[in-house]
Amino acid sequence: MRFVSIWCAVPVLFAALAGSAAAQPVAVRIDATNTGQPISKLVFGGFMEPATTQVWAEMLADRKFFYAINSKPEPAAPTGGFGRRGPRRRWLPVGGDQFVEMDSKSAYVGEWSPLIQVEATTPRGISQAGLALRAGRAYVGRVVLSGSPGVKVDVSLIWGPNPEDRQTVSVGKLTAGYAKFPLKFAAKADTTQGRIEITGHGGGAFHIGATSLMPADNVSGFKAASVRLLKEQGIGIARWPGGNFVSAYDWRDGLGDADKRPPRRELAWNGMETNDMGIDDFMTFCRLLNAEPYIAVNTGLGDAHSAAEQVEYVNGPATSPMGKLRAANGHPAPYGVKIWGIGNEMYGPWQWGHMDVTQYPDKHNLFVRAMRKVDPTIKVIASSATPEELSWTYIENRQLGTFPEREAVNDKVPFAFGTKYDWTGALLARSAEYIDYLGEHFYGYPHLAIDGPSQQFVEANDSVADRVRRMPNKVQMKFEAWAEYLKRMPSLKGKDIRFAFDEWAPRNRPVSPSSAAPVSSLMLNPMTNALVYHEFFRHSDMVALGVATGGMGTLALDSYGEAIGLRMEGLVMKVLHDRFAGALPVAVTGNSPQRSIKGTVGVDLPERPSGSPTYPLDVFAALTADRRKLAISMVNPTDTTQDCDLDFAGVQPSGSAKLWQLTAPPGSAPAPGGPGRGGFSGPPATMRETSLPQAPRRVTLPPDSVSVYEFEVR
C-alpha cells in the first residue's frame, strides 16, 4: 500500500500566516493498522563526483603533473555556475622557470613529466604551498624519480619560515629508469600554509614522474575521520562517479597502479581528474562504510561494449577476460554490484554525448542488453526526466545561467506529456523491458517560484513554512507523473518499475547575483531535507533508493580541513536513518490540510501539495520491523512554538520515550540565503537527545525544528 497524505477540505485551524501562533493544537491521528512497505536503507544515499572526491586523503594537487609548471599568472577562475572556484593550488619552480621543462619524450604518466636541470650547489626543483599541517601528525608519501647519478634529490615538508621549520628526506641514488622512493614526515607546528619542495643539486638533471602525500592514518587512501563520520551518518548507498562527469569518463583510466593512472582533462566541469580513486578504490570505500555501491556507466561518449566490460570487471568470475584483469589488480573475488546507472541526465544539452529523445531510448536498450548479457541479475536505472523537470531546468538554464548553452524554444512551460520534453514517457514507451528504476533528479530554489506568465523565476517572498515545501512538492510531482503514465500506458501496470531519486538538493540563491540574498532560517535546508525524506517514506512501495547530492558534503570541517563532526543536514540524515531505515510506514491523518504555495502547476508546483494534513507541521510515523516501537518525525517550519495532540489507532504507547531534536543553535542569527550547496565548513551541529518518562499525548514543538520521538507500543 502506498501512503500519500490525505488532502481534504477540513478548515485550517490556524491564523492566516504560517508564522503566526496556532489557534489550537494540530490534531494528528496515527493508524498503525494501516501499514506500508518497509523503508529501504537505500534512500539514505550520498553522491560522489568526480571519480576522485573530497573523501580521498591525497594532500597534493596535480600530483602527476597534468598542468605545465611555471610562474606565469593563471587566468581568473570562472565566477558563475558550477565547477572550479577560486585559485587552484599549483606547482611552482624553485629557481627560475628555465630550470623546469615539461618533457613529453620521457613521460612517466600522462602527456609529460617535469625535467629539472640542476646546478652544483643551488637547489632547483618544484614546490607546492597551501598544505594544512598539524603539529605532531605523521604524513606518508612517495616520489617517483629518474635522473643522472650525479643528482642529489631532497624532499622537504615545511611548516614555517625558519630553517628549522622543515623536515627533509634525502632520496637515494637515481638511475635512468623511474623508481619509487618512500617519504615519511612529522610536522612540528600547525599551519594552513605548509609547503612541500622537491629539489635537486649536483650535476645533470632529473625527472619527477609522480608524488604523493597523505596523513599516515589514512584508511586505504581515504580520510579516516570522514569515513568514520559518514558511516555514523548512515550512508546506505554511494553513487559514483557522477553526475555530468561520467558522460566523458573512461573507467579504465582508474585501474592498476595509481601512480600510472593518467590524469585527464575533466570535460564536464572544466577541471582535471587524477584517476586516483578508481573502481576498485570505490568498492573499498563502500566496504568501509558498509554502503551499497551504485556505479553509473558512460552513455554519453561511451559505448555499450565498454559498459559490458565494466560489468564483467566488477562482477565477472576471475576466469573471464575482465575478471582476470581485476584479479591481477589484487581483487580475485567478484564484487557483485547490483545497482547500475545507465548514463546521467542524458536529456540535457549540457551533457557530453547528448542526443535527441527520438534516438536515446535505443541507445539505452543497447547498453542494458549488453550489460545484462554479462550479468542478468543487475538492476538498471534509466536516465529519465518527467516534463516538469525539463520545464524547470529549461527556465533555470536560460535565466540563471547554470548551463546557458541551452537552446531557446518557442514552447511555453509547463511542457506537456507525450512531447519531445517527456523523456520519462519516451523511455517507458520504448524501453520499459530495460528499466528497473527511473532515475529522476530534482533540484529546487526555496526562495524562488516560477511565474507562468513571464516564464521565469521570481522572488517568492514567502514564509519559511512555504519555502521548505518546494523540494518535497517536486517529489509529489513525480508521483503525479507516474499516475499520468499509468493512464497513458496501461501496460505499465504490474511491472515492478520504481523510482531512484539519485540526485536531489535545494539551492539557495536570489534571482540575480546582484540582489540581496533573502534572510532565511539556519534550519531551512535541514527542514527541507527532512520533508523530502518524509515523502520518500510515504511512497516506500515506489521509492527504491535516494541519493542526496550533498549527502557526502555534510561534514563539519575545522580550519585545517579535518572532519570534526556532522553539520545539521548530516544529523537529519542520521536521526532519520537510525529510526526509519527498514521501518513500516503507518497512516497519518489530521485536521489541517497543507496549503498550496506560490509557483506554476506542472513546473514547480504539483496538483496537490505534498505533506501530511497537519499544516503547518509535517508528521510521519512508522513501526519498527518487529512492530514493538513507533517512531514519529515532526517538522515545525514556523517561527513560533506549535502544539500537537496525538491520537493512536491499532497501538498504544507503553513505557518511556526518547526524543531527538534539532534546532538552530541558541543565539544564532538568520542567514542570508541559507546554507550553500554541499558546503564543507563550520562547527559541527548538535542534536539534543532527551529521555521521557512516558510517551507524550501532546507535544510542543519549538520553532524551526525537526523532532523525532520513539517509544515502545503494545
N, C-alpha and C positions, 0 to 999 in steps of 0.2 A: 504494500500500500504506500502511496506517495503522500507526504504531508506538506500541504500548502496551507497557508493561513486562511482562516475563514474571513471573508470580506462581506460584511452585511451592513445594512443601513441603521445600525443602532446609534442613537445620538451620542456624540462625543461629550464626555462629562469633564471637559477641560476648558480653560479660558481660551480665547481665540488664538493666542500665540503659544508655541511650544515652550518658550522661555518663561511663561507665567506659571504661578503656582497652581497645582491641581485643585479643583473644587472639592473632590473627594477621591479616595483611593481608587486606583485602577483594579478592577476585578479580573482575576486570572483563574481559569479552571484548567486543571491538568488531569487528563483522562488516560490512565495507564492501561485501560482495557483496549486501547486503540494504538497499537504499536506498528512501527515500520521496520524496514530492512536495517541491519547493522550499519553503522557509520564506518566507512573504511578509514584505516590509518593513513591511506594514501592521499587523503585530502590535505594532509599537513606536509606539503612539499616545498622544496627550495629549488631555485633556478640558478644555473651556472652558465655564464657566458663572459668571455670566450672560453676556449678549451682550458687555458691556464688562468685560474681565477685567484681572488684575494685570499683564499684559504691555503694556497701554496706558500711554502715558507721561504722561497728564494728572496734574498735581500737585494741582489744586484739587478739593475735594469740592463737590458740588452746584453746579456752575458755571453752571447755568441756573435755579437758584433754585426748586427743587421745594418746599422747606420754607420756612415763614414765618421771617423774620429778626427775632428779638427776643432779649432777655437772660433770658427765663424759663428756669428749670431744666428739663432734659429728663427724662422718665421713665427709670428704670433700664433698661438693656438686658437682654433675657432671658438666663438662665444655662444652660438645658438645651437639648438637641437641637442643631440646626444653625441657620445664619443669622448675622445681625449679632451680634458680641460686643464688649463694651467701649464706651466713649463714642464718639459719632460726631463727626467734625470738622464744624464748622458755621460759618456766618457770624454775626457779632455786630455790633450797631450801634456806630458810632463817635459818641459822644454818647448822648443818651437814646433810648429806644425810640420816643418821639414824633416823631422826625425820619425814621423809616423806615416807609413804608406799602407793603403788598403790593397793587399796583394791577392789578386784573383787566380794567379797561377799555382799557388801553393796553399789554397784554402783548406782548412781543416773541416769546416762545415759551412754550408750556405754558399754565398757568392764570393766571399773574400774573407781574409783574416788580416789583422794588423801586423805589419812587419816593422820592427823597431830598430833603427840604426843607432848604435851606442857609441859612446866616447870613453876614453880611458878611465876617467875618474868622475865625471859629472853624470849623475843618474838620468837616464832617458827612458820614457815609457808612457804609461797612461794612468789616469786616476778617475775615480768617481766619488762625488760627495753626496751629502744628504742622507747618510745612513743613520738610523736610530740605534744607538748602542746603550746598554745598561751596565753599570758597574758590577763586576763580579760574574757577569754572564759569559758563558763559553760559546764560541762560534766555530763552526767547522766548514770546510770547503775544499776546493781543489782548483788547480790551474793546469791547463794543457799547453805545453810549450814545445817548441823545437828551436834549434839555433846553432850558432857557431860554438865550438867547445871553449872558446876563449871568453864567452859572455858569462858574467855572474848575475843572476836574477834574484832580486829580493821582492817579497810581497809584504806590505805593511798595512796593518789596521791602525787607524789614527783617531784619537778621541779628543784631541786638544791642540793648542798652538805651540806647546813647548816640546823640545826634543825628546823629553822622557814620556810624552803623551802618545806613545805608539808601541806596538809590538811588531817585530819583523821576523819573518820566516825566510831563511836563505835556501833557495832551491838548489838541488844537486846539479850535476854536470848535464849539460844539454847535448842532444845529438841531432842529426839531420832529420830523424823521424820524430813525429809528435809523441809525447809521453805525458802521463798524468802525474801530478805531484800533489800530495795531500797538504791541507792547511789547517791549522788549529790556533785559535786566539782566545784571549780572555781580556775583555775591556776592563779598565780601572776607573772609569768615570761615566756618568750619564751624559748623553748628548743626543740631539737630533740632527747634528751636522757632522757625524762621523765620516771618515773617508777611507777608501782603500786605494793603495798605489801598487802598481806592478811596474817595476823599473829594472833596468839592467845597466851594467858598465863593463868596461874591458875592451875587447876587440871583436868586431864583426857585427852581427845582427841576430835578432830572434823573433820568432812568430809567437803570437798568443792565439791559440785555437779556440779556447773557451775558458771560462772561470765560473766559480760558484761560491756563494757564502750563505749559510743558514744558521739559525740558532741550533746549538748542539742538542737541544731537547726536542727537535722536530720529530714527528711520528711518520715515518715512511715518506718524508718530504713535505708533510703538512704541518701547519701551525698547531702545536699541542693544545693551547688554550682554546683556539677556535673549534677544533674537533670536539673537545670536551663540552663546550657550551652549546654547540649545535646539536649534539646528541642529547644533552639535557633539555634543549628546547623542544625536541620531539620531531625532528625532521624525519618523515616517514618515507619520502621518495625524493630522489635528486635527479633533476633533468639536466642533461649535458649533451653536446657542447653549445647549445643555443637553440633558439634565438636566430636573429638575422645572420649571425656569424656562420652558422652551419651551412648556409647556401653556397659558400665558397671555400669550405673546409675539406681537405683531403685527410681522412682519418689515418691513412698510412704514414703521414708525416709524424705521428705521435708514437711510433713503435720503436723498440730497441733501445740502445744506449742513448740516454737523454742528451749527452753532450754532442752526439752525432745527428740528432734530430734537427732538421734545418729550420731556422727562423724564417717566417714568411710574412709578406705584407698582408695585413688583415683588411680585407676589402670592405666589409660591412660598416665598420666604424673608423676606417682610415687610421689604423694603428699598425702594430706589429704583434704577431703571435710567436712565442718562443717554442711552442710544442713541448714544453717541459712536462705538462700534465696530459698524457695520452690516455688511451682507452684502458690500459692495464692499471695506470695510476688512479683513474676514476673508479675502477672497480675496487681498488684498495680503499679509497675514500668511503665508498658506500659500505664496505665491510666495517670500517672503523665506526661509522655512525649507525650501523645496523639498519640502513636505509635501502629501500628498493631502488635498483638502478633503472633509469629511463634514458635510453640512448636515442637521439634524433639522427636520422640519416640525411644526406645531402641530396635533395631533389631539385636543387637549383642548377648549379654547374655540374652536379654529379650524375651518375648513371646507375641503372638497375643492377648491372653486373658488379659494380663496386659495393653497392649496398648488400648484395647477396654474399659477397666475400667478407664483408664486415660481420654479418650474422654468423658466418662459418668461423671466423676468427674467434668470436665471442662464445659461441655455443657448440661448435662442431667438435667431434672427437679428435683426439690427438693424432689419429691416423689420417685425417682429412688434410688436404693441402694447407689450408689456413690454420687448422688446428696444430699442424706440425710447427708452423711459424710461431704460434702462441706458446707452444711447449718450449721451443728454442729460446723464447724470451723469458722463460722461467715460470710459466704457468701451464702445466700439463693438463690440469682438470678443466673441463668446460665451465664457464661462468653461469650458464643457464639463465640469461637475461630474458625476461618475458615481455617487457613493455618497450615498444619501438615507435618512435615518431616518424611519420613519413613527411619529411620536409617541415618548413616553418613559414607561416604567413605567405604562402605562395600566391595568394590573391593580391598581394601588394606590389605595385610597380617599383617600390623601393628594394624589392628582393632580387638578389642576383639570380638570374635564370627564370625570372617571372615569365609566364606565358598566359595566353588567353584562357578563360574558363571553358571555352569550347574544346580545348586541347588537353588541359591539365588532368582531368579525370582519367584519360587514357594513360598518361604518364604515371599517375598514382597506381593504377592497376598493374602496369608493367613491374613497378617496384615491388608491390606486395606479392605478386605471383612468384617473382624470383626469390624473394626473401622467405616466403612460406615453403618453397621447394626445398630450401636448406633446413628449415625448422618449422614444421606445420603448427607447433604449439604456441608460437609467439602471438601477442596481442598488438594490433597496429592502431595508430592514432592518425586520423586524416587531418590534413591542414585545411580546416573548414572555416567558414565565416558566414554568419547569417546576415540578411540585408541591413539590419540595424548597425552591425559592426562596420560594414562597408560605408554606410551613411555617415557614421560618426567619424571614422578615420578620414573620409574624404574632406569633411569640414576641418578636422584637426590639421591635416597636412596643408591644405590650401590657406588657412587663416593663420595658424600658429607656427608654420614653417618647420614642422617636425621632419617632413620629407617633401620639400617644396617642389620637387620634380613631378609630383603627382599631376596628371593631366587634367585640364578643365573639361567638364562635361556640361551639356545643356540640361540634363535631367536634374530635377529637384529632389532633395531629400525630404522625406524618407524614401529610399529606394524600395522597389516592390519585390515581392516574392516571384520567382519564376523568370526574373530578368537576368541580364549578364552580371548583375551585382549580387546575385544569390549563389555564392559558392557552395554553401552547405547543401542547398537544394540540388545543384548540379551533381555534386558528389553522391548524394543519396540516390539520385535518379540513375546514375551510370556506374556507381562503384559500391553499392550497398553490400555486395558479397565480399568486398575487400576492405571493409571497415568494421572494427570492433568498437572504437571510441571516436567521437567527434572532438577534435582538438580546437576548442573555442578560446579565444583570447578576449579580454576586456580590460580596458583602462577607463579612468574617469577623472574629471576635474571637479572636485567637490564644490568649488567656489563658482563654477560656470554652468550655464544652461544653454541649450541650443534654442535660438529663436527661429521659428519656422519661416515667417515672412521674409526676414533678412538673410536666412540661410547662413547663420554664423553664431559663434559663441558670444554670449553677453554675460556681464557680471550678474549673478543671481541675487546678491544682496539679501540672502535669506538666513534663517536661523541655523545653528549647528544641527539641530534635530532634522532639518531638511537636507543639509549638506551630507550627513552620514548616509542618507538614503540613496545617493546617486550610484554608488557601486553595487549594493545589493539589488537595486532596481534592474541593473544590467543582467544579473543572474536570472531574475524573474522574466526578463525579455527572452532569454534563451529557451525557457520552457514554454513560453507563449509561441515561439517559433516552432518548437517541436510539435506542439498541438496543431499548428498550421500544416506542417509536413505530413502528419498522420492523415489529415483531411485530404491533402493533395495526392498522397501516395499510400493508399490503404495497405499495399503490400509490405509496408514497414512494420505493421502490427505483428507482434510475435517475434520479431528479430531482436536479439539482445544487443542493440546499439545504445551505448550510453555516452555521457559527456566526460571529457577530460579537459577541465579548465586549467590548461597548463601554462598560462601567463595571465596574471592579473595584478593590478596595483592602482592605487589612487595617485594622481599627480596634482601637486599644489602649485598653482600659479594664477596670476591675473590674466586678463585678455591680452594686454600689451605689456611687454617688459618694462616700459616706462611708467606704467601705472603703479600706484602704491599697492603693495600686497595686502589683501584683506586680513584683518585681525581675526585670529582663529584660536580655538581651544587647543591646548597641547595634546588633548586626547582625541582630536579629530581623526587622525589615521588609525590609532588603536581601536576606537569605537567602530569606525568604518570596517576595519578588518574583521572585528567580531561579528558584525552584521552579515558580512559576506559568508563567513563560516556558518552562521545560523541558516542561511539559505542553502548552502551545501548539505547541511544536516537534514533539513526539511525534505530534501529531494534525494535521500540516501539511496533510493532504488535506482536513480538515474545518474548519480554522480560517482564515477569510477575513481577519479583522482582529481586533485587540485594542486597547482604549483604556483605559489606566490612569487612574483618576480623579485621582490625584495626579501624572500624567505631566508636567504643566506646572508642578508645585509642587516640583520637585526642585532648585531653585536655592538656593545658599547666599547669604545677603544680609549685608552689613555693617550697622553700626548706623545708617547713613543710608538703608537700604533699597535699596542698589545691589547688583545681582547680581555676585558676585565668583568664582563657580565652581559646581561641582555638588556636591550632597550625595551620600551613599553610594547612595541609591536611583537617582539620576541616573547615577552611574558604572556601576551594574549594567546599566541600560538601554543605556548607551553601549557597554560591552565586549561585551554580547551582540548588540547591533545590528551592531557592526563586524565581528564574527566569524561571525554566523549568518544575517544577512539575505540571502536568496537561496540559502542553503546547502542541501545534500541530507542529510536525516537518515539515519543508519545505525543498525542494530540494536545495542543494548547489553544484554548479559545478565550475570549474576553469580551468586555463590554465597550470597547473603544477602538473602532476600526482605524487603520492607518489612513492618512490623507494623501492626496496627490500633491506633488511639488511642481516647481517650475520646470519647463522643458517641452520637448516636442515628441509626441507619441510616435513610436517607430524609429526614433533616433537615440534619444537618451531617456525616454520615459515609457514604461510599459502600459498596457491597457489597464492593469490593476496594480496598485502599489505592492511592493514586497513587504514582508514582515508579518508579525503576529497581530491580531486585533486587540492590541493593548497600548494604543497610542497615548502618550509619546514614547512609551517604553517598547522594547523588543524583548520577547521572552521565548526561550527554547528550553525543552526538558527532555530527558532521556533516562531510561533504566540501564543499569549495568547489565552485561550479558547474562549474569546469573539472576537478575531481577531482584537482587537484595538491596540495592541502593538506587536512589534517584538523584540526579544532578539537574540543577536549574541554572541556566545562564541568563542574566538580565542586564540589559544596557539602558542606562538613563542618559540620553544625549542632550538633556536640557541644562540650563544654568541654575536650576532650583532643585531642592530635595523633592523626591517623589515617593509616595506611599503606594504599596501594592498589597492587596489581600489575596491569599492563595486558597484555593479550594481543590480538593483531590477526589478523583473517582478511580476505583479499582485498586488503590493502595492507600495506606495511611502511614504518616510518619511515625517512626519508632526510635526513641532514644535521642542521643546527642546529634549535633550537626557541625559541619565545618563551613567556613566562609573564606573564599579567596576574593580579594577586592583590589581593583586597580583604579587609581585616581591620579590626577595631576599632582606633582609634589607640592606640599604646603608652601605658600608664598610665591609660587611660580606665576609669571605673567603670561597672558595670551601671546601667542607667537604670530608675527606677520606671515600669513600664508600657510602656517602649519609646517610640519616636518617635510623634508625633501625626499626625493625618490631614492630609497635604498641607502640613506646616509650612513656613514661609518664614523660617528664621533659622539662625544658627550659621555657623561657619567652613566653608570648602569641604573636602570629603574628598579623600584622595589615593589613587591606585591605583599599586601597585608594579609596574613593568614590568622583567622580567629576561630577558636573553639566555642561552640554554643551549647548550653545545657540541654536544649531541645530544639527540634526543627521549628522555625517560626511559621505562624499563620499570617502574620502581617510583617512585611519587610519595609524598611526605609532605605531608599537608595540615594546616595549622595549625588550631587551634580556631576555631569561629565564622568561617568563611571561605568566600569564593567565589573559585575559581581557574579560569582559562581557559588551556589550553595550545594552541598551534598549531604545526604543523611540516609540512614537505613529506613527501609519500609517493610511493612507486613501486609 
